[in-house]
Amino acid sequence: MELLITAGIAAALLGTLWRFAGWARRKGIGGGVMGPIDEAWHPSADRFRRETAVHEQRVLPPRPGDDLTEGPGPGRES
């Protein structure tokens, strides 16, 4: 009987973690939690996540208040 209770608790815990992982993945917040796990167990997913993050940083338009004239560039002194 104790084995059945233990197996039920373990199944409920794994089911809860499974649902949380799906929710975190849909929301896009799992990178911080799942990043080290992906890096160790699924390297191609980790590389894809990193490439996606870099791509998102490149295509986002500048926010209001961003000063695009700061920093080194053509015609500006460093």
All heavy atoms as a GROMACS GRO file, in nm:
protein
  594
    1MET      N    1   0.082  -0.119   0.000
    1MET     CA    2   0.000   0.000   0.000
    1MET      C    3   0.087   0.127   0.000
    1MET      O    4   0.052   0.223  -0.066
    1MET     CB    5  -0.091  -0.004   0.123
    1MET     CG    6  -0.192   0.104   0.126
    1MET     SD    7  -0.303   0.089  -0.013
    1MET     CE    8  -0.424   0.205   0.028
    2GLU      N    9   0.197   0.122   0.076
    2GLU     CA   10   0.286   0.239   0.080
    2GLU      C   11   0.348   0.265  -0.056
    2GLU      O   12   0.369   0.380  -0.095
    2GLU     CB   13   0.397   0.220   0.184
    2GLU     CG   14   0.349   0.215   0.327
    2GLU     CD   15   0.305   0.074   0.368
    2GLU    OE1   16   0.345  -0.024   0.300
    2GLU    OE2   17   0.231   0.062   0.465
    3LEU      N   18   0.379   0.157  -0.129
    3LEU     CA   19   0.436   0.171  -0.263
    3LEU      C   20   0.338   0.239  -0.357
    3LEU      O   21   0.376   0.324  -0.437
    3LEU     CB   22   0.476   0.034  -0.317
    3LEU     CG   23   0.543   0.034  -0.455
    3LEU    CD1   24   0.671   0.116  -0.451
    3LEU    CD2   25   0.571  -0.107  -0.501
    4LEU      N   26   0.213   0.206  -0.347
    4LEU     CA   27   0.110   0.267  -0.431
    4LEU      C   28   0.095   0.417  -0.401
    4LEU      O   29   0.084   0.499  -0.492
    4LEU     CB   30  -0.024   0.195  -0.411
    4LEU     CG   31  -0.137   0.237  -0.502
    4LEU    CD1   32  -0.100   0.212  -0.647
    4LEU    CD2   33  -0.263   0.161  -0.465
    5ILE      N   34   0.099   0.453  -0.274
    5ILE     CA   35   0.088   0.593  -0.236
    5ILE      C   36   0.211   0.671  -0.285
    5ILE      O   37   0.198   0.781  -0.341
    5ILE     CB   38   0.073   0.607  -0.083
    5ILE    CG1   39  -0.063   0.551  -0.039
    5ILE    CG2   40   0.089   0.752  -0.040
    5ILE    CD1   41  -0.079   0.540   0.110
    6THR      N   42   0.330   0.611  -0.268
    6THR     CA   43   0.452   0.676  -0.315
    6THR      C   44   0.451   0.695  -0.466
    6THR      O   45   0.488   0.801  -0.516
    6THR     CB   46   0.575   0.593  -0.273
    6THR    OG1   47   0.574   0.576  -0.132
    6THR    CG2   48   0.704   0.661  -0.315
    7ALA      N   49   0.406   0.593  -0.539
    7ALA     CA   50   0.399   0.603  -0.684
    7ALA      C   51   0.297   0.709  -0.726
    7ALA      O   52   0.320   0.784  -0.822
    7ALA     CB   53   0.362   0.467  -0.745
    8GLY      N   54   0.186   0.719  -0.656
    8GLY     CA   55   0.086   0.821  -0.686
    8GLY      C   56   0.138   0.962  -0.663
    8GLY      O   57   0.114   1.053  -0.743
    9ILE      N   58   0.209   0.981  -0.553
    9ILE     CA   59   0.267   1.112  -0.524
    9ILE      C   60   0.372   1.148  -0.628
    9ILE      O   61   0.377   1.262  -0.676
    9ILE     CB   62   0.326   1.115  -0.381
    9ILE    CG1   63   0.213   1.109  -0.278
    9ILE    CG2   64   0.411   1.239  -0.360
    9ILE    CD1   65   0.259   1.091  -0.136
   10ALA      N   66   0.456   1.052  -0.665
   10ALA     CA   67   0.559   1.077  -0.766
   10ALA      C   68   0.495   1.111  -0.901
   10ALA      O   69   0.540   1.204  -0.970
   10ALA     CB   70   0.651   0.956  -0.780
   11ALA      N   71   0.389   1.040  -0.938
   11ALA     CA   72   0.320   1.067  -1.064
   11ALA      C   73   0.256   1.206  -1.062
   11ALA      O   74   0.262   1.279  -1.161
   11ALA     CB   75   0.215   0.960  -1.090
   12ALA      N   76   0.196   1.245  -0.950
   12ALA     CA   77   0.135   1.377  -0.940
   12ALA      C   78   0.242   1.486  -0.949
   12ALA      O   79   0.222   1.589  -1.016
   12ALA     CB   80   0.058   1.389  -0.809
   13LEU      N   81   0.355   1.465  -0.885
   13LEU     CA   82   0.464   1.563  -0.890
   13LEU      C   83   0.519   1.577  -1.032
   13LEU      O   84   0.538   1.689  -1.082
   13LEU     CB   85   0.576   1.522  -0.793
   13LEU     CG   86   0.696   1.615  -0.788
   13LEU    CD1   87   0.656   1.752  -0.737
   13LEU    CD2   88   0.803   1.555  -0.700
   14LEU      N   89   0.542   1.465  -1.099
   14LEU     CA   90   0.593   1.470  -1.235
   14LEU      C   91   0.492   1.534  -1.330
   14LEU      O   92   0.529   1.610  -1.420
   14LEU     CB   93   0.631   1.330  -1.284
   14LEU     CG   94   0.756   1.272  -1.221
   14LEU    CD1   95   0.777   1.128  -1.267
   14LEU    CD2   96   0.877   1.356  -1.255
   15GLY      N   97   0.364   1.504  -1.311
   15GLY     CA   98   0.261   1.567  -1.393
   15GLY      C   99   0.255   1.717  -1.374
   15GLY      O  100   0.241   1.794  -1.470
   16THR      N  101   0.269   1.762  -1.250
   16THR     CA  102   0.270   1.905  -1.221
   16THR      C  103   0.392   1.972  -1.285
   16THR      O  104   0.380   2.080  -1.344
   16THR     CB  105   0.271   1.928  -1.069
   16THR    OG1  106   0.156   1.865  -1.012
   16THR    CG2  107   0.270   2.076  -1.036
   17LEU      N  108   0.508   1.911  -1.274
   17LEU     CA  109   0.628   1.966  -1.336
   17LEU      C  110   0.617   1.969  -1.488
   17LEU      O  111   0.662   2.063  -1.553
   17LEU     CB  112   0.752   1.886  -1.293
   17LEU     CG  113   0.792   1.905  -1.147
   17LEU    CD1  114   0.907   1.810  -1.113
   17LEU    CD2  115   0.829   2.048  -1.117
   18TRP      N  116   0.554   1.867  -1.546
   18TRP     CA  117   0.534   1.860  -1.690
   18TRP      C  118   0.447   1.977  -1.736
   18TRP      O  119   0.476   2.044  -1.835
   18TRP     CB  120   0.469   1.727  -1.726
   18TRP     CG  121   0.456   1.703  -1.874
   18TRP    CD1  122   0.369   1.764  -1.959
   18TRP    CD2  123   0.533   1.614  -1.952
   18TRP    NE1  124   0.385   1.717  -2.085
   18TRP    CE2  125   0.486   1.624  -2.085
   18TRP    CE3  126   0.634   1.526  -1.923
   18TRP    CZ2  127   0.540   1.549  -2.187
   18TRP    CZ3  128   0.686   1.451  -2.026
   18TRP    CH2  129   0.639   1.463  -2.156
   19ARG      N  130   0.338   2.001  -1.664
   19ARG     CA  131   0.248   2.112  -1.699
   19ARG      C  132   0.319   2.247  -1.683
   19ARG      O  133   0.302   2.337  -1.764
   19ARG     CB  134   0.122   2.109  -1.615
   19ARG     CG  135   0.028   1.996  -1.654
   19ARG     CD  136  -0.096   1.995  -1.569
   19ARG     NE  137  -0.163   2.124  -1.572
   19ARG     CZ  138  -0.276   2.148  -1.635
   19ARG    NH1  139  -0.336   2.050  -1.699
   19ARG    NH2  140  -0.331   2.267  -1.632
   20PHE      N  141   0.397   2.262  -1.577
   20PHE     CA  142   0.471   2.386  -1.556
   20PHE      C  143   0.571   2.409  -1.668
   20PHE      O  144   0.587   2.522  -1.716
   20PHE     CB  145   0.544   2.384  -1.421
   20PHE     CG  146   0.633   2.503  -1.401
   20PHE    CD1  147   0.578   2.627  -1.376
   20PHE    CD2  148   0.770   2.490  -1.408
   20PHE    CE1  149   0.660   2.738  -1.360
   20PHE    CE2  150   0.853   2.599  -1.392
   20PHE     CZ  151   0.797   2.724  -1.367
   21ALA      N  152   0.638   2.304  -1.712
   21ALA     CA  153   0.736   2.318  -1.820
   21ALA      C  154   0.667   2.362  -1.949
   21ALA      O  155   0.718   2.449  -2.021
   21ALA     CB  156   0.810   2.186  -1.842
   22GLY      N  157   0.552   2.305  -1.979
   22GLY     CA  158   0.477   2.347  -2.098
   22GLY      C  159   0.432   2.491  -2.089
   22GLY      O  160   0.440   2.567  -2.186
   23TRP      N  161   0.384   2.532  -1.972
   23TRP     CA  162   0.340   2.670  -1.952
   23TRP      C  163   0.458   2.767  -1.967
   23TRP      O  164   0.447   2.870  -2.033
   23TRP     CB  165   0.278   2.683  -1.813
   23TRP     CG  166   0.242   2.823  -1.776
   23TRP    CD1  167   0.132   2.893  -1.817
   23TRP    CD2  168   0.318   2.910  -1.692
   23TRP    NE1  169   0.136   3.019  -1.762
   23TRP    CE2  170   0.248   3.032  -1.685
   23TRP    CE3  171   0.436   2.897  -1.621
   23TRP    CZ2  172   0.294   3.140  -1.610
   23TRP    CZ3  173   0.481   3.004  -1.549
   23TRP    CH2  174   0.411   3.124  -1.543
   24ALA      N  175   0.572   2.732  -1.906
   24ALA     CA  176   0.689   2.819  -1.913
   24ALA      C  177   0.739   2.830  -2.057
   24ALA      O  178   0.780   2.937  -2.101
   24ALA     CB  179   0.800   2.766  -1.823
   25ARG      N  180   0.732   2.722  -2.131
   25ARG     CA  181   0.776   2.724  -2.270
   25ARG      C  182   0.684   2.810  -2.356
   25ARG      O  183   0.730   2.885  -2.442
   25ARG     CB  184   0.781   2.582  -2.323
   25ARG     CG  185   0.879   2.566  -2.436
   25ARG     CD  186   0.902   2.423  -2.466
   25ARG     NE  187   1.006   2.373  -2.377
   25ARG     CZ  188   1.072   2.262  -2.396
   25ARG    NH1  189   1.043   2.186  -2.497
   25ARG    NH2  190   1.166   2.225  -2.313
   26ARG      N  191   0.553   2.799  -2.334
   26ARG     CA  192   0.458   2.882  -2.410
   26ARG      C  193   0.476   3.030  -2.380
   26ARG      O  194   0.462   3.114  -2.467
   26ARG     CB  195   0.314   2.840  -2.379
   26ARG     CG  196   0.269   2.716  -2.452
   26ARG     CD  197   0.120   2.694  -2.435
   26ARG     NE  198   0.077   2.690  -2.295
   26ARG     CZ  199   0.077   2.583  -2.217
   26ARG    NH1  200   0.122   2.469  -2.263
   26ARG    NH2  201   0.034   2.590  -2.093
   27LYS      N  202   0.503   3.062  -2.253
   27LYS     CA  203   0.521   3.202  -2.214
   27LYS      C  204   0.659   3.256  -2.252
   27LYS      O  205   0.680   3.376  -2.252
   27LYS     CB  206   0.503   3.218  -2.062
   27LYS     CG  207   0.364   3.191  -2.014
   27LYS     CD  208   0.276   3.307  -2.048
   27LYS     CE  209   0.141   3.288  -1.983
   27LYS     NZ  210   0.054   3.399  -2.009
   28GLY      N  211   0.752   3.166  -2.280
   28GLY     CA  212   0.887   3.210  -2.316
   28GLY      C  213   0.972   3.248  -2.197
   28GLY      O  214   1.070   3.320  -2.211
   29ILE      N  215   0.936   3.200  -2.078
   29ILE     CA  216   1.012   3.235  -1.959
   29ILE      C  217   1.099   3.121  -1.909
   29ILE      O  218   1.163   3.133  -1.807
   29ILE     CB  219   0.919   3.281  -1.845
   29ILE    CG1  220   0.821   3.170  -1.808
   29ILE    CG2  221   0.847   3.407  -1.882
   29ILE    CD1  222   0.737   3.200  -1.686
   30GLY      N  223   1.103   3.012  -1.982
   30GLY     CA  224   1.177   2.895  -1.935
   30GLY      C  225   1.325   2.900  -1.961
   30GLY      O  226   1.397   2.812  -1.916
   31GLY      N  227   1.374   2.999  -2.033
   31GLY     CA  228   1.515   3.003  -2.066
   31GLY      C  229   1.605   3.008  -1.946
   31GLY      O  230   1.708   2.943  -1.942
   32GLY      N  231   1.569   3.087  -1.846
   32GLY     CA  232   1.652   3.098  -1.728
   32GLY      C  233   1.655   2.971  -1.646
   32GLY      O  234   1.757   2.933  -1.590
   33VAL      N  235   1.544   2.902  -1.643
   33VAL     CA  236   1.534   2.778  -1.565
   33VAL      C  237   1.584   2.660  -1.645
   33VAL      O  238   1.660   2.578  -1.597
   33VAL     CB  239   1.388   2.755  -1.519
   33VAL    CG1  240   1.374   2.623  -1.448
   33VAL    CG2  241   1.341   2.868  -1.432
   34MET      N  242   1.541   2.651  -1.770
   34MET     CA  243   1.571   2.534  -1.851
   34MET      C  244   1.703   2.548  -1.928
   34MET      O  245   1.749   2.452  -1.988
   34MET     CB  246   1.457   2.511  -1.952
   34MET     CG  247   1.324   2.482  -1.886
   34MET     SD  248   1.324   2.334  -1.786
   34MET     CE  249   1.336   2.209  -1.910
   35GLY      N  250   1.763   2.666  -1.928
   35GLY     CA  251   1.885   2.688  -2.005
   35GLY      C  252   1.997   2.591  -1.973
   35GLY      O  253   2.051   2.526  -2.063
   36PRO      N  254   2.035   2.577  -1.846
   36PRO     CA  255   2.143   2.483  -1.814
   36PRO      C  256   2.107   2.338  -1.847
   36PRO      O  257   2.193   2.261  -1.888
   36PRO     CB  258   2.163   2.500  -1.663
   36PRO     CG  259   2.107   2.634  -1.632
   36PRO     CD  260   1.996   2.657  -1.731
   37ILE      N  261   1.982   2.303  -1.831
   37ILE     CA  262   1.940   2.165  -1.862
   37ILE      C  263   1.947   2.143  -2.012
   37ILE      O  264   1.995   2.039  -2.058
   37ILE     CB  265   1.798   2.140  -1.807
   37ILE    CG1  266   1.801   2.149  -1.655
   37ILE    CG2  267   1.745   2.004  -1.854
   37ILE    CD1  268   1.666   2.150  -1.589
   38ASP      N  269   1.897   2.241  -2.091
   38ASP     CA  270   1.906   2.229  -2.236
   38ASP      C  271   2.050   2.222  -2.282
   38ASP      O  272   2.084   2.148  -2.374
   38ASP     CB  273   1.837   2.347  -2.304
   38ASP     CG  274   1.689   2.324  -2.325
   38ASP    OD1  275   1.645   2.208  -2.310
   38ASP    OD2  276   1.618   2.420  -2.357
   39GLU      N  277   2.135   2.302  -2.220
   39GLU     CA  278   2.276   2.305  -2.260
   39GLU      C  279   2.341   2.169  -2.240
   39GLU      O  280   2.423   2.126  -2.321
   39GLU     CB  281   2.350   2.412  -2.181
   39GLU     CG  282   2.488   2.440  -2.231
   39GLU     CD  283   2.551   2.560  -2.162
   39GLU    OE1  284   2.483   2.628  -2.084
   39GLU    OE2  285   2.669   2.583  -2.187
   40ALA      N  286   2.305   2.100  -2.134
   40ALA     CA  287   2.366   1.971  -2.105
   40ALA      C  288   2.302   1.856  -2.182
   40ALA      O  289   2.372   1.770  -2.236
   40ALA     CB  290   2.356   1.942  -1.955
   41TRP      N  291   2.170   1.854  -2.192
   41TRP     CA  292   2.101   1.737  -2.246
   41TRP      C  293   2.052   1.755  -2.389
   41TRP      O  294   2.021   1.656  -2.455
   41TRP     CB  295   1.983   1.700  -2.157
   41TRP     CG  296   2.028   1.656  -2.023
   41TRP    CD1  297   2.027   1.728  -1.908
   41TRP    CD2  298   2.083   1.529  -1.988
   41TRP    NE1  299   2.079   1.654  -1.805
   41TRP    CE2  300   2.113   1.530  -1.851
   41TRP    CE3  301   2.110   1.412  -2.061
   41TRP    CZ2  302   2.169   1.423  -1.786
   41TRP    CZ3  303   2.165   1.305  -1.995
   41TRP    CH2  304   2.193   1.311  -1.859
   42HIS      N  305   2.038   1.878  -2.436
   42HIS     CA  306   1.986   1.901  -2.570
   42HIS      C  307   2.056   2.023  -2.629
   42HIS      O  308   1.998   2.130  -2.643
   42HIS     CB  309   1.835   1.923  -2.561
   42HIS     CG  310   1.761   1.912  -2.690
   42HIS    ND1  311   1.816   1.864  -2.805
   42HIS    CD2  312   1.632   1.946  -2.720
   42HIS    CE1  313   1.726   1.868  -2.900
   42HIS    NE2  314   1.614   1.918  -2.852
   43PRO      N  315   2.184   2.007  -2.667
   43PRO     CA  316   2.264   2.121  -2.711
   43PRO      C  317   2.207   2.196  -2.830
   43PRO      O  318   2.219   2.317  -2.840
   43PRO     CB  319   2.400   2.061  -2.745
   43PRO     CG  320   2.404   1.930  -2.677
   43PRO     CD  321   2.262   1.884  -2.665
   44SER      N  322   2.142   2.125  -2.923
   44SER     CA  323   2.088   2.196  -3.039
   44SER      C  324   1.975   2.289  -2.999
   44SER      O  325   1.959   2.397  -3.056
   44SER     CB  326   2.042   2.097  -3.146
   44SER     OG  327   1.939   2.014  -3.096
   45ALA      N  328   1.895   2.252  -2.900
   45ALA     CA  329   1.788   2.340  -2.852
   45ALA      C  330   1.847   2.463  -2.784
   45ALA      O  331   1.796   2.574  -2.800
   45ALA     CB  332   1.697   2.266  -2.755
   46ASP      N  333   1.956   2.445  -2.711
   46ASP     CA  334   2.022   2.558  -2.645
   46ASP      C  335   2.078   2.655  -2.749
   46ASP      O  336   2.061   2.776  -2.737
   46ASP     CB  337   2.134   2.508  -2.554
   46ASP     CG  338   2.203   2.621  -2.482
   46ASP    OD1  339   2.135   2.696  -2.410
   46ASP    OD2  340   2.326   2.635  -2.500
   47ARG      N  341   2.143   2.601  -2.854
   47ARG     CA  342   2.195   2.688  -2.960
   47ARG      C  343   2.083   2.763  -3.030
   47ARG      O  344   2.095   2.882  -3.059
   47ARG     CB  345   2.274   2.605  -3.061
   47ARG     CG  346   2.413   2.569  -3.013
   47ARG     CD  347   2.497   2.512  -3.125
   47ARG     NE  348   2.442   2.388  -3.180
   47ARG     CZ  349   2.470   2.267  -3.135
   47ARG    NH1  350   2.552   2.252  -3.034
   47ARG    NH2  351   2.416   2.161  -3.191
   48PHE      N  352   1.972   2.695  -3.056
   48PHE     CA  353   1.858   2.760  -3.121
   48PHE      C  354   1.801   2.871  -3.033
   48PHE      O  355   1.768   2.979  -3.082
   48PHE     CB  356   1.750   2.656  -3.152
   48PHE     CG  357   1.629   2.715  -3.218
   48PHE    CD1  358   1.635   2.757  -3.349
   48PHE    CD2  359   1.512   2.731  -3.148
   48PHE    CE1  360   1.523   2.812  -3.410
   48PHE    CE2  361   1.401   2.788  -3.207
   48PHE     CZ  362   1.406   2.827  -3.340
   49ARG      N  363   1.791   2.846  -2.903
   49ARG     CA  364   1.739   2.948  -2.811
   49ARG      C  365   1.830   3.071  -2.809
   49ARG      O  366   1.784   3.184  -2.812
   49ARG     CB  367   1.727   2.889  -2.670
   49ARG     CG  368   1.671   2.984  -2.568
   49ARG     CD  369   1.664   2.921  -2.430
   49ARG     NE  370   1.789   2.864  -2.385
   49ARG     CZ  371   1.888   2.934  -2.332
   49ARG    NH1  372   1.878   3.063  -2.318
   49ARG    NH2  373   1.998   2.874  -2.292
   50ARG      N  374   1.961   3.048  -2.809
   50ARG     CA  375   2.055   3.160  -2.809
   50ARG      C  376   2.049   3.238  -2.940
   50ARG      O  377   2.054   3.361  -2.941
   50ARG     CB  378   2.196   3.111  -2.784
   50ARG     CG  379   2.216   3.062  -2.643
   50ARG     CD  380   2.355   3.008  -2.624
   50ARG     NE  381   2.364   2.938  -2.498
   50ARG     CZ  382   2.469   2.947  -2.419
   50ARG    NH1  383   2.572   3.020  -2.454
   50ARG    NH2  384   2.470   2.881  -2.305
   51GLU      N  385   2.040   3.169  -3.053
   51GLU     CA  386   2.030   3.236  -3.182
   51GLU      C  387   1.900   3.316  -3.191
   51GLU      O  388   1.900   3.427  -3.246
   51GLU     CB  389   2.035   3.135  -3.295
   51GLU     CG  390   2.172   3.075  -3.318
   51GLU     CD  391   2.174   2.969  -3.425
   51GLU    OE1  392   2.075   2.958  -3.500
   51GLU    OE2  393   2.273   2.897  -3.434
   52THR      N  394   1.792   3.263  -3.137
   52THR     CA  395   1.665   3.334  -3.137
   52THR      C  396   1.676   3.461  -3.054
   52THR      O  397   1.627   3.567  -3.094
   52THR     CB  398   1.553   3.244  -3.082
   52THR    OG1  399   1.546   3.127  -3.162
   52THR    CG2  400   1.420   3.315  -3.084
   53ALA      N  401   1.740   3.454  -2.940
   53ALA     CA  402   1.756   3.572  -2.855
   53ALA      C  403   1.839   3.679  -2.925
   53ALA      O  404   1.805   3.798  -2.921
   53ALA     CB  405   1.820   3.533  -2.722
   54VAL      N  406   1.945   3.640  -2.993
   54VAL     CA  407   2.028   3.736  -3.065
   54VAL      C  408   1.948   3.798  -3.178
   54VAL      O  409   1.951   3.919  -3.200
   54VAL     CB  410   2.157   3.668  -3.120
   54VAL    CG1  411   2.228   3.757  -3.218
   54VAL    CG2  412   2.248   3.630  -3.005
   55HIS      N  413   1.872   3.717  -3.250
   55HIS     CA  414   1.790   3.769  -3.360
   55HIS      C  415   1.685   3.868  -3.310
   55HIS      O  416   1.664   3.972  -3.371
   55HIS     CB  417   1.722   3.653  -3.433
   55HIS     CG  418   1.631   3.696  -3.543
   55HIS    ND1  419   1.679   3.750  -3.660
   55HIS    CD2  420   1.497   3.697  -3.552
   55HIS    CE1  421   1.577   3.781  -3.737
   55HIS    NE2  422   1.465   3.749  -3.675
   56GLU      N  423   1.622   3.837  -3.198
   56GLU     CA  424   1.522   3.927  -3.143
   56GLU      C  425   1.584   4.061  -3.103
   56GLU      O  426   1.522   4.165  -3.119
   56GLU     CB  427   1.453   3.864  -3.023
   56GLU     CG  428   1.356   3.754  -3.061
   56GLU     CD  429   1.297   3.684  -2.940
   56GLU    OE1  430   1.341   3.713  -2.826
   56GLU    OE2  431   1.208   3.601  -2.958
   57GLN      N  432   1.705   4.058  -3.052
   57GLN     CA  433   1.772   4.183  -3.014
   57GLN      C  434   1.804   4.267  -3.137
   57GLN      O  435   1.801   4.388  -3.132
   57GLN     CB  436   1.900   4.154  -2.937
   57GLN     CG  437   1.875   4.100  -2.799
   57GLN     CD  438   2.003   4.063  -2.729
   57GLN    OE1  439   2.111   4.067  -2.788
   57GLN    NE2  440   1.993   4.025  -2.604
   58ARG      N  441   1.833   4.201  -3.248
   58ARG     CA  442   1.870   4.275  -3.369
   58ARG      C  443   1.749   4.337  -3.438
   58ARG      O  444   1.762   4.442  -3.500
   58ARG     CB  445   1.940   4.182  -3.468
   58ARG     CG  446   2.077   4.145  -3.423
   58ARG     CD  447   2.143   4.057  -3.526
   58ARG     NE  448   2.276   4.019  -3.479
   58ARG     CZ  449   2.344   3.919  -3.530
   58ARG    NH1  450   2.294   3.848  -3.628
   58ARG    NH2  451   2.462   3.891  -3.483
   59VAL      N  452   1.634   4.275  -3.433
   59VAL     CA  453   1.520   4.323  -3.511
   59VAL      C  454   1.426   4.413  -3.433
   59VAL      O  455   1.337   4.471  -3.491
   59VAL     CB  456   1.439   4.206  -3.573
   59VAL    CG1  457   1.524   4.128  -3.668
   59VAL    CG2  458   1.380   4.118  -3.466
   60LEU      N  459   1.445   4.428  -3.303
   60LEU     CA  460   1.357   4.515  -3.227
   60LEU      C  461   1.384   4.660  -3.263
   60LEU      O  462   1.499   4.702  -3.270
   60LEU     CB  463   1.376   4.494  -3.077
   60LEU     CG  464   1.323   4.364  -3.020
   60LEU    CD1  465   1.357   4.354  -2.872
   60LEU    CD2  466   1.173   4.354  -3.039
   61PRO      N  467   1.280   4.737  -3.285
   61PRO     CA  468   1.302   4.878  -3.316
   61PRO      C  469   1.350   4.952  -3.191
   61PRO      O  470   1.326   4.909  -3.079
   61PRO     CB  471   1.163   4.927  -3.357
   61PRO     CG  472   1.069   4.834  -3.290
   61PRO     CD  473   1.140   4.702  -3.283
   62PRO      N  474   1.417   5.065  -3.210
   62PRO     CA  475   1.462   5.142  -3.093
   62PRO      C  476   1.343   5.192  -3.013
   62PRO      O  477   1.239   5.226  -3.069
   62PRO     CB  478   1.540   5.258  -3.154
   62PRO     CG  479   1.530   5.247  -3.300
   62PRO     CD  480   1.459   5.123  -3.335
   63ARG      N  481   1.358   5.195  -2.883
   63ARG     CA  482   1.252   5.244  -2.795
   63ARG      C  483   1.259   5.394  -2.785
   63ARG      O  484   1.366   5.453  -2.806
   63ARG     CB  485   1.268   5.182  -2.657
   63ARG     CG  486   1.247   5.031  -2.657
   63ARG     CD  487   1.279   4.978  -2.523
   63ARG     NE  488   1.424   4.995  -2.505
   63ARG     CZ  489   1.496   4.935  -2.415
   63ARG    NH1  490   1.439   4.855  -2.332
   63ARG    NH2  491   1.624   4.954  -2.407
   64PRO      N  492   1.148   5.457  -2.753
   64PRO     CA  493   1.152   5.602  -2.733
   64PRO      C  494   1.250   5.636  -2.621
   64PRO      O  495   1.252   5.571  -2.517
   64PRO     CB  496   1.009   5.637  -2.692
   64PRO     CG  497   0.926   5.524  -2.740
   64PRO     CD  498   1.014   5.402  -2.739
   65GLY      N  499   1.332   5.734  -2.645
   65GLY     CA  500   1.430   5.774  -2.545
   65GLY      C  501   1.568   5.716  -2.570
   65GLY      O  502   1.664   5.758  -2.508
   66ASP      N  503   1.578   5.616  -2.659
   66ASP     CA  504   1.710   5.563  -2.693
   66ASP      C  505   1.783   5.668  -2.776
   66ASP      O  506   1.731   5.720  -2.874
   66ASP     CB  507   1.699   5.435  -2.775
   66ASP     CG  508   1.661   5.315  -2.691
   66ASP    OD1  509   1.661   5.328  -2.568
   66ASP    OD2  510   1.631   5.209  -2.748
   67ASP      N  511   1.905   5.698  -2.736
   67ASP     CA  512   1.985   5.795  -2.810
   67ASP      C  513   2.075   5.718  -2.906
   67ASP      O  514   2.170   5.653  -2.863
   67ASP     CB  515   2.066   5.881  -2.715
   67ASP     CG  516   2.135   5.996  -2.786
   67ASP    OD1  517   2.108   6.017  -2.906
   67ASP    OD2  518   2.215   6.065  -2.720
   68LEU      N  519   2.045   5.725  -3.032
   68LEU     CA  520   2.120   5.649  -3.131
   68LEU      C  521   2.247   5.721  -3.174
   68LEU      O  522   2.324   5.668  -3.253
   68LEU     CB  523   2.032   5.622  -3.254
   68LEU     CG  524   1.906   5.542  -3.225
   68LEU    CD1  525   1.824   5.527  -3.353
   68LEU    CD2  526   1.940   5.406  -3.169
   69THR      N  527   2.270   5.842  -3.124
   69THR     CA  528   2.390   5.917  -3.165
   69THR      C  529   2.507   5.894  -3.072
   69THR      O  530   2.616   5.943  -3.099
   69THR     CB  531   2.357   6.068  -3.170
   69THR    OG1  532   2.317   6.112  -3.041
   69THR    CG2  533   2.248   6.096  -3.272
   70GLU      N  534   2.488   5.822  -2.962
   70GLU     CA  535   2.598   5.798  -2.868
   70GLU      C  536   2.686   5.684  -2.918
   70GLU      O  537   2.642   5.598  -2.992
   70GLU     CB  538   2.544   5.762  -2.730
   70GLU     CG  539   2.481   5.878  -2.657
   70GLU     CD  540   2.439   5.840  -2.517
   70GLU    OE1  541   2.470   5.728  -2.473
   70GLU    OE2  542   2.374   5.922  -2.453
   71GLY      N  543   2.808   5.684  -2.873
   71GLY     CA  544   2.898   5.574  -2.902
   71GLY      C  545   2.977   5.598  -3.028
   71GLY      O  546   2.951   5.689  -3.105
   72PRO      N  547   3.077   5.513  -3.051
   72PRO     CA  548   3.161   5.529  -3.169
   72PRO      C  549   3.085   5.490  -3.295
   72PRO      O  550   2.997   5.406  -3.293
   72PRO     CB  551   3.277   5.434  -3.143
   72PRO     CG  552   3.224   5.334  -3.048
   72PRO     CD  553   3.121   5.405  -2.966
   73GLY      N  554   3.120   5.553  -3.401
   73GLY     CA  555   3.058   5.522  -3.529
   73GLY      C  556   3.117   5.612  -3.635
   73GLY      O  557   3.203   5.696  -3.608
   74PRO      N  558   3.071   5.597  -3.759
   74PRO     CA  559   3.125   5.680  -3.867
   74PRO      C  560   3.095   5.827  -3.840
   74PRO      O  561   2.982   5.864  -3.812
   74PRO     CB  562   3.052   5.632  -3.991
   74PRO     CG  563   2.971   5.513  -3.952
   74PRO     CD  564   2.973   5.503  -3.805
   75GLY      N  565   3.195   5.910  -3.847
   75GLY     CA  566   3.178   6.053  -3.829
   75GLY      C  567   3.171   6.097  -3.685
   75GLY      O  568   3.152   6.212  -3.653
   76ARG      N  569   3.184   6.003  -3.591
   76ARG     CA  570   3.180   6.038  -3.448
   76ARG      C  571   3.310   5.996  -3.382
   76ARG      O  572   3.368   5.894  -3.416
   76ARG     CB  573   3.064   5.965  -3.379
   76ARG     CG  574   2.930   6.025  -3.417
   76ARG     CD  575   2.821   5.951  -3.346
   76ARG     NE  576   2.752   5.879  -3.454
   76ARG     CZ  577   2.687   5.768  -3.441
   76ARG    NH1  578   2.680   5.710  -3.326
   76ARG    NH2  579   2.628   5.711  -3.541
   77GLU      N  580   3.353   6.076  -3.287
   77GLU     CA  581   3.475   6.041  -3.216
   77GLU      C  582   3.445   5.942  -3.105
   77GLU      O  583   3.339   5.945  -3.045
   77GLU     CB  584   3.537   6.167  -3.157
   77GLU     CG  585   3.585   6.263  -3.265
   77GLU     CD  586   3.653   6.383  -3.202
   77GLU    OE1  587   3.717   6.366  -3.096
   77GLU    OE2  588   3.641   6.491  -3.258
   78SER      N  589   3.540   5.854  -3.074
   78SER     CA  590   3.521   5.756  -2.967
   78SER      C  591   3.548   5.817  -2.833
   78SER      O  592   3.635   5.890  -2.812
   78SER     CB  593   3.613   5.637  -2.982
   78SER     OG  594   3.629   5.598  -3.112
   0.00000   0.00000   0.00000
